[in-house]
């Protein structure tokens, strides 16, 4: 154990340092997030002359391709460890940002979208989400709720930050600033502080006394852990996966076109850039929600409540939002539902399927979320271009959400022995 690591662990469990770096990395996933990319869409439309449908189509294709390939990152994480993959992904996301600063055609924009989505929205969220559970069990939901504070800061600050960078330094330099920041801020933090698991540095999970030897602990982890091939045979994997598509689909859809939606409701771009950041504000309360609600409630009930809240949010956007005030109410209410569901998703996978193969399982489940993101912008773009309104796309997503409400009440923790006996 390195001296500074030992010094930190004597004062506070080192897992909290892992949580801190994970939160910072979620903030630095921003170049690949829709709330960040959407600010550049005005440039691509106004300066380069591309339509919403063209951009939405390329974005959806790039996101779908990213989703199909993200499982490879999960498998590589299980094989090579979180630390090595963290380093590679950080460097590649910086490369993606530099490439984005040079786009001059629609095809370069499409490639940019893919690189940003694969290494930012996909990989840079998958790795910390599967790393933190390696360090926590009893306080897992609380630790993950602290981790997602990085997403909160990104969503809150980055839209206005990007707008300021574009207006002050031009859009090409805005992308270059992101690339440099990844290399000089995030990469050194990963090199200094990231480790794969507690036993790598000779400490117990959550610094609690454990009578089991390291070998016995590994055996216990093996016993509770499902391989990806086994998890794929449960209905819970597929039902939760489909449910997990709703938030990224709806969020990406309305965020990608948020400035156009707000403009149609009489809200300026400057005000819209401030409002959209509020979607992450409820994350501030997640540590308290995790302790009071998520940790004490079966996931099926949490999912049912959040899906109903999401459905109600869509109704609000469809029928009520007409000015900045009602837009703020919508974004905060929806943000609360999305935040609770996000933390619950991060806790349910290790709870249901264990930790040993969590990288592979999270890689596969991320496919659902990324495909959900891919299915968001295009319906909104086509809806507006064909009907002059975003409402048909919202209604379609409402129907999908109703279906997932029924899925939520049908899940329960799968029994590995029962599943294997049924298949034998």
Number of C-alpha atoms within 10 A of each C-alpha: 10 8 8 11 14 16 12 14 16 11 8 13 19 24 27 19 16 23 26 19 21 27 26 22 28 27 25 29 26 26 28 25 26 27 28 23 21 20 25 20 20 17 15 21 14 10 9 14 11 16 15 23 19 15 22 25 20 23 28 26 19 24 29 24 18 26 29 17 17 26 23 16 25 27 20 17 25 19 13 11 18 23 18 16 20 22 18 13 19 24 17 20 28 27 20 27 26 21 20 26 20 16 17 11 11 16 11 14 21 23 18 24 26 25 25 31 33 28 27 27 28 27 29 26 21 25 25 23 25 27 25 25 26 19 27 22 17 12 15 22 26 21 24 27 29 23 28 30 25 25 25 24 22 25 24 21 21 25 26 22 16 24 19 14 18 18 11 11 12 15 22 18 18 23 25 19 17 21 25 15 14 22 18 10 13 20 19 13 15 19 13 11 15 22 20 18 22 18 13 10 14 11 18 18 19 18 16 9 9 10 8 10 9 13 9 11 14 12 12 12 15 15 12 16 21 21 16 19 10 14 20 14 13 16 15 20 21 17 17 23 19 20 25 24 25 26 25 21 23 24 21 26 28 25 23 29 26 21 23 20 20 23 15 14 14 12 19 15 16 12 14 21 23 17 24 25 23 22 25 25 21 21 28 17 15 25 21 13 20 23 14 11 14 23 17 11 11 15 23 19 15 20 27 20 16 23 26 15 18 25 22 16 21 20 16 18 20 16 9 13 18 15 15 17 11 13 20 19 18 22 21 20 19 25 26 22 24 24 26 23 24 20 26 23 22 20 24 17 21 23 17 19 23 20 23 19 23 26 27 24 27 23 29 25 25 27 24 24 25 29 22 28 29 29 26 30 30 26 23 27 26 20 18 20 14 11 11 11 16 23 17 17 22 22 15 11 20 19 11 15 23 14 13 21 19 14 20 23 15 14 20 13 14 15 12 17 9 10 14 11 8 7 8 6
